[in-house]
Amino acid sequence: MLNYLWGFMILAGLGAGIVTGQVEAVSNASIDSAGEAVNMAVTMLGIMSMWTGLIEVARQAGLLDRMTRGLRPVLSFLFPRIPQEHRVNEYLTANILANILGLGWAATPMGLKAMAELAPLERQRLAERKRQETGEQADPNKITLTRASDEMCTFLVLNISSLQVIPVSVIAYRAQYGAVNPAAIVVPGLIATTVSTAAAVVFCRIMSRRGESS
């Protein structure tokens, strides 16, 4: 879908340039934008690499485990069916902390690992449900997931709402493009993401309870 959208926008821009007689301006803007995209990619790569590396150092130093224990009440509230000692909690913690710092790109690798760990949990849950309903033993590895679990949906919604205390990525974007005060986005961003995250948590809890009762 995105490919069609971007294709349409490119063709529309080119068509507008031809109609208005400014094809040269469109061509120059395309070249300049390509250069800016490369510069931005290099800048964000450095930021993402630094924070991803810090998260890995924190994990190996045991700091991430301590943070996980500190966030255990929050994780237990958001994901009540996940065992407290399961490894996925580390990935969830790292993802949440990265999002709080506004490091969406750095949060992505941990988010993918968390999703990869949530899938086997759901397969085990489905296998246990089948055993209780039919009395047959089912191999969790052979169960195909046809829909996302409550934990997967909750995790995805929280990532979309994304509470951000320090939006590092946005500040970097603003600094890259010459904003007078790149950090001016902090307070408005905190207010907006607090509201969106609160709405996301309420929505997820309501839908989870509705699913349990159905």
N, C-alpha and C positions, 0 to 999 in steps of 0.2 A: 504493500500500500504506500509506504513512504517513497519507494522508487517512482511510482506513478505521480505522487505529489510533487516531488522534486523535479521530475521531468516536465510536468505541467508548468511549474514556476519558471523553469529555464526557458521553455518555449514561449511562455507569455512575455517574459522580459525581452527576449530576442525579438518577438513580434512587435512589442511596443517600441523598441528601438528602431526597427525598420519603418514603422508607420510614421514615427516622429522625425525620422531622418537623423537619428543619433546612434547609428550602428557603431561608429568609432568610439563613442563614449561608453557604450555597453562593453565593447571589446577591452578597452583600457581598464574599466572597472573590474572585469573578470580577472584580468592579469594581476591587478593590485590586490584584489581580494584573495587570490590564490597565495600570494606572498604573505599576506597577513595571516591566513589560515595556518601556514607552515610555522610562522613565528609563534602564534598562539599555541599550536600543538607542542612545540618545543618547550615553551614556558610551562604549560600545564603538565607535560611529561615530567619535568623536573620536580614540580610540586607533588605530583602523585607518587613519584618514586621515593621522595624523601619521607612522606607520611606512611606509605606502605612499608618502607624499611623500618621506620620507627615502631609501627605496629608489630612487625615481626620480631624486632629486638625486645619489645615489651612481652611478647608471647614467650620467647625463649628465656627471658629473665624471670618469668613467673608473675610479672605485673598484670598481665591479661587475666590470669587465673584469679588474682585478688580482685580485679575489677569485676570479674564475673560473679564472684561471691558477693560483692557489694551491690551488684544489680540483680541479685537472685530474687528479691521480693518483686521487682518490676517484671522480670522474666517469668516468674511463677504466675503473676497476675495475667500477663499477656498470653503466655503459652502454658496453661495449667497441665496439659497432658504430656509435656516433655519431661523426662526424668531429670532431676536436678544435676546429676553428675554426668549427663551425656555430653559428648564432645561438641555437639552443635551449639551449646550455650556459649562456648568461646567465640565461635564465628558470629553468633548473634550479637554478642557484646562488642566485638570489634567493629561490626557493621554499624551498630547504633552509635558508637563513639565517633566513628568516621563521619557519619551523617550529622551528628551534633556539631562537629567542627566544620561542616559544610564541604567535606571532601567526598563528593559523590563518586568521583572516579576511583578514589582509594577504597571506598566502601564496596564497590562492585565485586572485586575478587572474593572478599569475605562473604558477600551476599550469595554468590554462586556456590561457594563451599557449603554455606548454610542450607541452601536449597537441596544440594546433593545429599546432605545428611538427613534432611527431613523426609525425603522420599522413602528410604528404607524403614523409617519409623512408621510411616503410613502403611507400607506393605505388611509389616509385622502386625499392625493393628487390624488390618483387613483379614489377615490369616487367622488371627485369634477370634475375630467375629465369626468367620466361616466355621471354625472348629466348634464354637459354642452353638451355632445355629444348626449345623448338620452333623456334628460329631466327627467330621473328617479332618485329618491333618493336611494342611496346605503348606507348600513351600513358599515362603515370602518372596524369594527371588524369582519365582515364576509368575507372580501376580503382576498384571499390567495395570498401572494407574490410569484410570479414565477421567479423573478429575482431581483438582488440587485439594489438599487437605485444609482444614481450618487454620492450621499453623502456617501453611504456605500462603494462604490468602491474607492472613493477619500480617505476616512478615512483608508481603508485597505492598499492602496498603500503607503500612508504617513507613516503608521506603519512599512511597510516593508523597506522603505528607511531610516526612523528613524534618523533624525538629532540628533547628540550626541555631546554636548559640553564637558561633563565630563562623560566618560563611566565607571561609578562606578562598574557595574557588571564585565566588562572585567578586570578592575584593580584588583578587588577582586579575580578573577580567576588567574591572573598572580601572585599575592601575595601568593595565596594558593600553587602554584606550584614552588615557590622560585625564581621568576624573580628578577634580580638585581635592576631594576628600573621599577616597575609595572606601573608607570604613564607615561612611555615613549610612550604609545599608544595614548595619548591625541591628539597631533597635527596631526599625520597621520589619526587617526579616525575622527577628525573634518573635515579635508580636504575631505576624502572619503565620509562621510555622507552628507556634504554640497553639493557635486556634485550629489550624488544620490537623495537627497531631491529636488534639483533644477530640475533635470530631471523628477522626479515624479510629481512635480507641473505643469511643462510645459505639460507633457503627459496628466494629468487629465484635465487641462483646454482645451486642444485641443479636447479630446474625449468628454468632456461635451458639448462644442459648436457644435461639429458634431452631437451629439445626439439631441440637440435642433433644429438644422436645418433640421433634417431628419423627 
